[in-house]
């Protein structure tokens, strides 16, 4: 097509034409429904973005040929859709080919937007930054430009500094909102505005509501950056998130000063527009000072929330407790069940409760959650308790006292589980499978984890935790230190998995609640506490530890969290009773502590990296020590593993999530069967460098569960997989390059569950698939191009197939032979909303 015909109007017309055709064909060509709906979603979300870019290219005098390739792709898609509409047969080779072609053209359009347009955008951004650098050099005479020239490319991620919509009641905030908005919109030269109040008073809710205000959005538009800072702040991480939010390449910084210099350059380039930086939950006044630049930007405002008053920045705004009217509204909403049928509400008792809560929003919500759905007797009992002087507040830690009352309502076992959540950093998602591993060993929870899930639901119903379902890969891409108050979860459902698979299930706790947990755990001397939770900032160890006291610690659970600046070696620690070790890290290199070698009762090791890049782990050798022969479970997340060259004889389960495993698995002298000879469960999830299963895996005949999911480079399974004679579960979900199931899979006579969902490259099941006579559950959603062999009629124990609508039709002819078979059609969940904020 000639370049001069490719303009914004023409491109829009092509989009409209193809989009209408795809929409009309979804109902006409139902056998291609999944592929057509995904193509429709792709077209819908890129239309406006492409039109805007075309217009900008015209203004920047960019060659129109840059969008020619997209026009060709759209015309190809149009031709394919016409062919699909004419396809009459339900089962044919041509149908499979067309379905594959639809997938390919859809991926080509996405690739164009994520690669070609990204290259164009990067070029434009670099030209802009180059001009800004020149201007600043001239103005300042300063040749140092931070880390602009030292960059690494990462996958584009969407809006890590966005403000989420508020879904909760916010009574009592109208007056402070109006006052704060007036000051924020003033052009009086005041750069920093501080909102201060005790924890749980509603500071974050107020500023989120402010950011959603129409007048504020009209002034600052796309330049509102919301960052949750928390106690352990990281200047470089904050700057990275802002760069990510503006869809710029993320610099590599060596110092905080370099990071601030680069941020100054970035904001200077958009100085013509108003800029609002929201720093939420700030603990350090000096941190705010760092974001006040040497070159004053006239339209730049910093809005800060903190538990402290920062006198350096003026009187600020102190958020007051809620008045009685607002408190009653919030309390009433908190005690109202989800079905909105309030079984009991006594106005007189409610007023007494309001006096106890003293206008604290968090206290009102926690107490409301405690009494939600409870009968009158429970309300009266609590009020009498407080009337007798049993206060939920303690001296100046009133809010902690309030939260303590919610813990008292838990039965002892659930309370113990809740206190274990303090082992993980504040404002971070906690994998439910991690908690299952811990609790199965600490409290002997039932094997399938249902007991652990039940406990989490009890905590969730008490408003002590939030449960949600999300893709862990997207969580990391979103931004690696993000508080999930900026959630972009795929779902907030609380439904537990009905087949024991919880890899996308998470739980979150509030930072203040974590303080309560630590307060509760540390109420006893260090030597006698049940769980020892240690937060190390920099290289500052707790005094009792750095003084090298030799008294042994009797805790069953040991948690150590270190930050980005941790470089120190480890002091010795005598903890012979420890059964679970949780290591939370943020550095790119990390040495496992030697003192763990003396933990004779150690059963579970959990290592989670919350940093920007995978952490390289070292000192694995002690894991093979005979002194820790009770070690049963290892979970590693977002780390790089150099080697497993040790034998952990009694290990039953190992989980590798978002890890670099290629180097460890490809070592010629390494066989995983030598390292873990008695393994029962092996999980690998989102390990992008996994190309083949580790050598010797199929020699671990004890293995019962094998889960290799979201490993997109895995293309084949070994023929000797038949050696896994005791295997009961095989999960291969979303291994998109896996081309086939080898025929030897049919020799797994004890296999009860097989999951090949979203294995898009598998076109057929093995001919002798019916030999899997123990198979009870088959998950094959997104496998509409996968042909079923006639041998499936021999799967007499098969009682559940989970699949999409197209695959369900494939099973219809066989249902009369399989009397117990239920085919569960899972609705298409094509959701590209998380991509809509991508930059193209």
N, C-alpha and C positions, 0 to 999 in steps of 0.2 A: 504494500500500500504506500502511496506517495506520502512523503513526510509532511508536505504542506496541507494534507487533509486531516492530519491527526491533531485535533484541537480539543479544548475542554468540552465544547458542546457536542462534538462528534463522539468523543469517548463516553460522555454521559448517555448519549443515545444508544450506543452499543451495549453499555451496561444494562440500560432499561430493557432493551430488546431481549438480551440473553436471560436476564433475571425473570422476565415475564414468561418466557418459554420454559425455563426450569420449573417455575412455580406451577404452571399449568400441567406439566408432564409428571409431577409427583403422583397425582391421582391416576393419570392415564397409564403410566408405566410403573405399576406398583412393585414389580419385581426388582426394580432398580431404586426403590424408595430411599434406602439408607445413603447410597452414593449421591443421589440427587439432592437430598436434604442437606447433606454436608456441603455440596457445591453451592446450594442456595445460601447457606449461612456464610460461606466465604465471600460470595459476591455482595451480600448485604452489608457486611462489615467493612469492605474495602472501598465501596463506591465513593463515599464522600471524601475519604482520605486521598484517593487517586485524583479526583477532580480538583481538590485544593492544591495538590502538588503540581498538577498541570498548569494551573493558574500562576503559581509561584514560579514555575520554570519559565513561563512566558514573560513574567516581570523581570526575572533574572537573565533573560535572553539565553536560556538553555536550548539546545537543539531539540526539536520536536521528535526526532528519531528515538529519543530515550523512552518514549511510550509506545513505539511501534510494536515491540515484542509482546506487550500486553494485549494489544488489539488482535494480533495473530492468535494468541492463546484463547481469547474470548471467542473468536470465530471457530476455532477447533472445538471448543466446548459446545458451541451452538450446533455444529454438525453432528457431534456425538449424541446430543440430546434428541435430535431428530431421528437418528438411527434407533435409539432406545425406544422411542414412541412407536416405531414400526415393528419392533420385535414381538412376535406373538407367542412363541413357544416358551413354556416355563423352564424347561430343562434342555440346555443345549450348550455346546462349546462356544457358540457365538455369544450367548448370554454372559458367560464367564469372561470372555474377551472384552466385551463392552463394559462390563462392570469394572474390570481392571483398568480399562482406558479412562473411565470416568475418574477413578481414584488418581490415576497418573496426571490427568489434566488439572484436577483440583490441586494436587501437590505442586504442579508446575506454576500455577497461579500464586499459591502461597510462597513458593520459593522466589518467584519474581519480586514479590512484595517484601520478603524478609532479606533478600540478598541484593538484587539489582537496585531496588529503590533505597536500600540501606547504604549501598556504596555511594549513590548520588547524594544522599543526605549527609553522610560522613564527609564527603568532599566539600559540600556547602558549609558544614559546620566548621571544618578546619580552615576554610578561607575566612570565615567570620572571625574565628579566634585569632588567626594570624593578624588580621587587621586590628583587633582589639589589643593584642600584645604590642603592636607598633605604637598605638596611641598611648598606652600606659607607659611605655619606655620613654616616649617623648615628654609626657607630663611629669613623670617622677624622676627620670634620669636613672632609674633602677634597672640594671641588666638582668636581675634575677627574676625568673618567671615561674618559680615553683617546679612542679613536676609535669608541666604540660607536654614536654617532649618525651617523657618516659611513660608510655601508655601500654596497656594490654587490652586486647579485644575480648569482649564477652558477649554472650547472647543477649539481645535486647530484652529488657524486662519492663513491665508496665507499672507506671504510677506508684513507686514505693513511698512517695510523700503525699499521697492523696488522702482526703478526709472522708471517712465513711459516713453514710447517712445514719442519723440517730433513729432507732426504732423504739426508744423507751420514753416514758413520761418524763417531762422536764419542768415540773411546776416550780414557781418561785424564781425563775431565771430571767423573766422579762425585764425587770428593772436593771439588774446588773448588766444584762445584754445591751440595753439601750445606752447605758452610761459608757460601757466599754466601746461600743460601736462609734459613738460620738468622738471619743478620744482617738480611736484608730483612724478615722477618716479625716482628722484635722491635718492640715499642712503647717504644723507649728515647729517642725524641726526635731521634735522628740522622736528618737529612733527606737528606744526600748520601752516596752510597756510590760509590767510584771503583774500577774494575777497570783496572789498567795492565799493559802488557807491550809488547815490541817488535812491530812490524808483522808480521802473519801468524802470531801466536802462538795465535790461537783465541779472542780476546776476544769478538768478535761472535757466534761459535758458542756460546760459554758463556752469554751473556745471552739469546740466542734460546731456548736449551734451558731456561733458568731461567723465561722468560716462558711456556713451554709446560708447566711443572710444575703438577700438579693443585692443590697447596696454594697456590701463588702465584696461579693463576687463580681459586681459590675465594675468596681475599681481595680481589683487585683487580677481578675480573670484567671488565666491559666498559670499565674505565677504565685500561687499559694502553696507553700511547702510545709507540710505537717510532719514533724519528726518527734517520736517518743524517745527521750534521752535516758531516763532512769538513773539510778545511783551510780552504776558503773558505766560512765560515758566514754565514748570513743570519737574524738573529733574527726579522724580520718573516715570512719564508717559513716558518720553523718554527712560528710561532704560527698562520699561515694553515692549515697542514696539520692542526693540532690542532682548529681550528674545523671544518674539513671533516670530520674524523673523527667529531666529535660531531654532524654534520649540522646545523650552525648556519650562518647567513649569514656570509660572510667579510668582516671589516671592512677598510676602507681605512686604512692607517697612514701617518703622515708621519714618525714616529720610532720607534726601538726601544723607547723608554720608553712610548709610547702602546700599542704592541703588547703589552708586558708587562702594562700596566694592564688591557687588555681580557682577556688570558689569566687574570689574577688574578680578574677578575669571573666568568669562565666557570667556573673551578675552584672558586671560592667557592660557586657555586650547587649544586655536587654534593659539598660538603665532608663530608656525612654518610657518604659512601662512600669507601673507600680509593682512592688515586690513585697510579699509578706512571708516571713520565716517564723513559723510557730515551733518553739522548743518546749515540748511538754514534759512535765515531771523532772525539772532541773534541780540538782542538788548542789551545784557549785556555781557561785557568782562569777568566778574567773572564766568559766566556760562561756557565759554570755558575752563577756568582754572580748573574747577571741573573735566573735562574729561581728563586732563593730569594726569596720574596715578603716584603714588609714585614709583612703580616698572616699569621702562621704558621698553616698548615693542619695540624691534628694527624695526619691520615691521609695526608699527602702525602710521597712518597719520590721522590728523583731518583737513578737509576742511570746511572753514566757509564763509558764505556770510552774509554781514551786511551793513546797511546804514551808519555805523560809521567805522572809522579807529581805529583799536586796536593796539596802539603802543607797547604794551607789547610783541606782537608776531611778531615784525619786520615791515618792510615797507609794506609788503603785495602787493596785486595787485589791482590797482584802475581801474575799468572798465570805459573807455572813451566813450563819445557819438559816435554815428555812423557817419562815413564820408558820403559825399553827395551820392556817388555811392551806398553804402549799404542802406542808408536811402531811396533812390529812389526805390530800389528793394522792400524794406519792405512796403513802402507806396503804390506802384503799386499793390502789392498782397493784401493789405488791402482794396483797393477800387474796387477790382475785384469781381463781384458777383459770387455766387456759380456756375452759368452756364458758367462762364469763358468768357462771351461775354461782353466786356467793352463798354458800350454805349457812354461814353464820357471820354476823358483824354487829358488835355491840358498841354504839357510839361512846358510851361512858367509859368502857374498858379501853377503847381505842384512844381516847384522850389521855388516859393514864399512861398508855404505852408511848404516846408522843412525848410526854414529859420525860420519860426515861431516855428516849432516843435523842432529845435535845436538838432537834433540827438537823441532825446529820443524815444526809441522803443515803449513805452506805449503810448506816445503822438501821434506818427505816426499811431499806430493801432486805437486809439480812433478817431482821426480826419478822418482817412481813412474810418472807419466805419460810421462816420457821413455823409460823402460825397458819400458813396458807392451807386451807382445806381441813384444819383441825376443828374439833367440836368446842363448844363453849367451855367445857371443863378444863381443857388445856389452856385456853386464854386466861381463865380465872386463876388457875394454878400459878401461871407465870406472873400475873399481876400481883398476886398475894406475896409471891416470893420477893418481888422487887419492893413491895410496900413494907416488908419486914426489914428492909435495908440491905438486902442482897443485891448490890448494884452490878450492872453489867459494865460499868466503867471503873477504872482503877487510876486514881490520882490524875496525872496529866496524860496517861495513855488511854483516854476514854474510848477511842474507836477500837483499840485492841481488845478492851474489855467487852465491848459489844460483840465483837466477832467471837470472843471466847465463849459466849453463851451459846452460839450456834454449834460450837464443837461439843459442848456439854449435852446437846440433844442427840448426838450420835451414839450408837451402841459401840462398845469398846473396840471391836474388831474393825469396824468401818473407820472409827477415829484413828486407829493406828495406821490404817492405809492412807488416810488423809494426811497425817503428819509426814508420811514418807514422801509426799509431793514436794516438800521443802528441799529435797535432794536435787532439784532441778532449778535452773536460773529463773529469775522473775521475767514475766512477759515473754516467755518462750513456749512453743507448743511441745507437748510431751506425747510421744508415741504410746498409744494404748498397749501395743505389744511389749513395749519396754516394761510397763507396769505389770503386765501379766507375768513376764519372766521373773520380776522381783518377787511378786506376791505368791507365786506358786512355790517358791523356795522358802520364803519367810513365814508364810501362813498356811502352806500346804493346800492352796486352792486347787479346785478340781482341774483335771488335765486339760479340758477344752477351754478354760479361761472364762467360762460363764460366771463363775463366782466373782471374778475380778470385775467383769462388766457390770454385774449387779451392784457391786459396791460403788462403782463410778456413777451409776444412775442415781443412787441414793444421795451421793454428794452433789450431783447436778440438781436434783430436786430441792436441795437445801440452799441453792444459789452459792455454793462454795466453789464450784468449778463450771466451766463451759465445755460441752462436748460438741465436736463437729467433725465433718468428713471433708477431706481435701486431698489434693495431690501433693505429696511431699516434694516432688520435683518443682512444682510451681511455687511452693512456699520458699524454696531456696532461690528460685529465679526472681521472685518478687523483690526480695532483698533479704540479706542473710541475717540481719540483726533486728528485723522488724517485729515490733509488738503487734500482736494480732488484733489489737483494737482497730487496725486498718485491715480487716479481714477481706479476703477475696476468695473465701472458701467455695468449693464447688457445691457444697450442701451444708446446712446446719442441722440436718436430721440427727436424731439421737438413736436411731435404730441400730441395734447391734447386728453384726453379720450373722446370718443364719447358718453358715457353714464353717464358722471358726476363723474366718480370714479378716484380720483387722488392720492390714498394712496402711490403709488410708484413713484410719480413725485416730483422732487426737483429743487431748484434753488440755485446757489452760486454766491457770489459777491467777488471781489478782496479786499484784506485787505486795499489797498490804497484807493479804492473807498469808503470803509466804513469810512475812515478818512475824506474823502471829505464830506460824508453825515453828519458826526458829526460836521464838521466845518460849514456846511450850517445850521444845526439845532441849533447850539449854537451861531450863529451870533447875536442873541438877548439876552437880560438879561434872567436869569433863570426863573424869575417870569412870563415872557411874551412869552416864546418859545412855539411852537405848540407841539413839541415832546421833551421830556426830556430823554436823553440817559445817563445812569450813569454806569461807569465801576469801580468796587471796587476791588482793589488789596489788598489781606490780609484783614485787618480790617480798612484800610485807607479810610474813607468817604471823599467826597468833602468838602472843607472848609466851603462853604456856608451851607452845611447840618449839619456838626458836630457842628457848632456854634449855631445850633438850632434857626435859624431865623424863625420868625413866619409868615412872609409874605406868603400868599397862592400862589401856583403855578397854572397857568392856562393852562397847557399842556393837550391835549386830549389823548396823548399816553405817557405812562411811561414805560421805559425799564431799568431794573437793572440787571447787570451781575456781579456775584461774582466768585472767583476762588476757588481752592482746599483748601486754608488756611483760608477761611472765617469762623469765629466762633462767631462773634460779634452779639449782639442784634441789634434791629433796633431803630434809632432815629425817633421821630415823624415827620410826613410830612403831610402838609395840601395841598391836591390836589383835590379840589371838582369837577373839570371839566374833570378829567380823565375818558375816556371811554374804553381804552384798557390798560391792564397791561401785560407786558412780563417779566418773571423772568427766567434768564439763570443761572444755577448753576452747580457746579462740586463736591459738598460735599456729603457724604453718609447720612447726616442728615440735614434737612432744615426746618426752621420754617417760615411759611407764615407770612408776616408782618402785625401787628395789624392795622396800619394806613389805610389799605385798607378798613376797616369797615366804614370809613367816606367818601368813594368815592360814593356818591349818584347816579352818572351817569355811574358807571362802568357797561359795557356790556360784555366784553370779558376778560377772564383770561387764559393766556398761561404759563405753567410751563414746561421747558425743561431741563433735566439733561444731560450734556455732559460728566459726570464723568465715572469712570471705573466700578462702581457698581451702582445698582438702589438706588436712594436716598429715605430715609424714610421721608415722609412729615408729618408735625404736624400742629396744629392750624387750622383745618378745620372749627371749630365751628363758626367763624365769617361769613362764607359764608351764614349762615342761618339768618343773621341779617336783620331786616326790612329796615335798612338804605341803603342796597345795593340790593334792590328788583328789580333793572333793569338788573341784571346779566342774560345774555342769553346764553352764550357759555363758556364752560370750556374745555381746552385741556391739558392733562397731558401726558408727555412722559418720559419713563425710570425712573419711580419713584415707590416706594412701598407705597401703600395706606392702612393705618391701619383701617380706618372706614370712612363711609360717614354719620354718624349719625346726620345729620342736614337736615332741609327741605329748599330747594332752589326752591321756588314756581314757579317762572317765567322762570326757566332754560329751554331752547329749545333744546340745543345740548350739549352732553358730548362725548369727544373722549379720549380713553385710549390706548396708544401705548407703547408696550414694558414694560408694567407695571406689578407689582406683585399685583394681585387683589384678590387672594384667601382668604386672611384674612378678607378683607372688605366685600366680598360677602357671607362668610359662617357664619357671626355672627347671632346667633339665634334671636336676638331682632331687626334685621335690615331688612327692606323691601325697596327695591329700589323705589317702587311706592310711599312710604311715603316721600322719599327724593326728588324725581323729579316727582311730580304728573302731570305736564303739558309738559313733554318732547316730542319733535317732532323727534329728531334724536339721535341714540345711536350707537357709533362706538367702537369696541374692536378689536385691531389688534396686533398680535404677543404677546399676553399675555399667556405665556406658562403654567401658573398654573391655568388657567380657565378650570374646569372640567364640570361645568354645569352652565346654565344661572342663574343670581342672582334671589333670591326669590322676587316675586312680579313684575318682569319685565313685565309679560303678563297682569298685571292689569293696565298698563299705556295705556289706550285706545286711547290716543291722538297720540301715536307713529306712524310716517309715514315712517321712514327709520330705519332699523335695520341691522347693518353690523358687523358680527362676523367672522373675517378672520384670517387665519394663526394661529389659536388656536388649536394645534394638540392634546390636551388632551380632547377636547370637544367630547363626544361620543353620547349624546342624546339631543333631543329638548323636552321641556315639552309639554304635551298634550294640556294644556290650551293656547297654542299659538294662538288658534282660537279666543281668546278674543281680539286680536289686530285687531279689525274690520276696522281700518283706515290705516293699514299698506299698503304702496305702493311699497316699495323696501325691499327685503330680500336678503342679501349677506352672503354666508357661504363659500366662496372660500377658498380652501386649509385647510379645517378642516378635516384632513386625517383620523381621527378616528371616525368621524360621521358615524354611521352605517346605518341610514335611515332617511327619511323625514316622520314624523308621518302623518297618514291619516288626522288628523285635520288641517294640513296645507292647505288642499283643501277648507277649510271654509273661507280663507282670500279672500273675494270677491272683494276687491279693489286692490289686488296685481297686479302691472304692470311689475315689474322686479324681476326675481329670478336668483341668481348666485350660482351654486353648482360646479363651476370649481375646478378640482383637489380634489374633495371629493372622494377619491379612494375607500372608504369602502361602498359607496352607490351602491347597486347592482340593484335596481329597483326604479322607481317612484311610488307614491301611485296609487292604482287602479283607484280612482276617480279624477285623476289629471286634467281631462278635466273640472272639476267644476271651475277651475281658469279662468273664462271667461273674466276677465279684463287683463289677462297676455299679455303683448306686447313683452317683451324681455326675452329670456331664455339663460343663459350662462352655458354651461356644457362641457367645454373643459377638456380633460383628464378623461372623464366618459365613456369610450368605453365599459365598462362592465355593464353599467346601462341599463336595459331593459325598453322599452317604453310601457306603457299600451295602449290599443286600444282607450281609452277615449280621447287621445290627439286630435282626430279629432274634438272635441268640442271646441278647443281653437281658435275660429274664429277671435279673435283680435291679435293672435300671428303673428307678422310680422318679427321677427328676432330671429334666433337661432345661437349662436356662439359656435362652437364645433370643434373637431378634425375630421380627415378624416373618422375614423371608425364610429363615432357617426353620421356623416352626412349620411352614408349609411343606418343607422337605420331609419332616417327620410324620406328617399326616398318614401316608400310606402304611406306616409300620405300627401305628397305635393299636390296631386290631390284634397284632401278634404279641404286644407287650401290655398285658392287662393292668399292670400297676403304674404305667408310665404317666407322669404329669409333665406337660410341656408348658413351662412358664415363660411367657413373652415379656421381655424387659423392654420398656418403652425407650425409644431413642432419646438419648440425653446429649444431643449435639449442642454444645454450648460454647460459643466462641467469645462470650462476653469478656473473659479474661484477656482475650487478644485485642479487644476493641481499643484498648488504650495503648497498644503497641505503636511504635513510631515506624513509618515506612518511608 
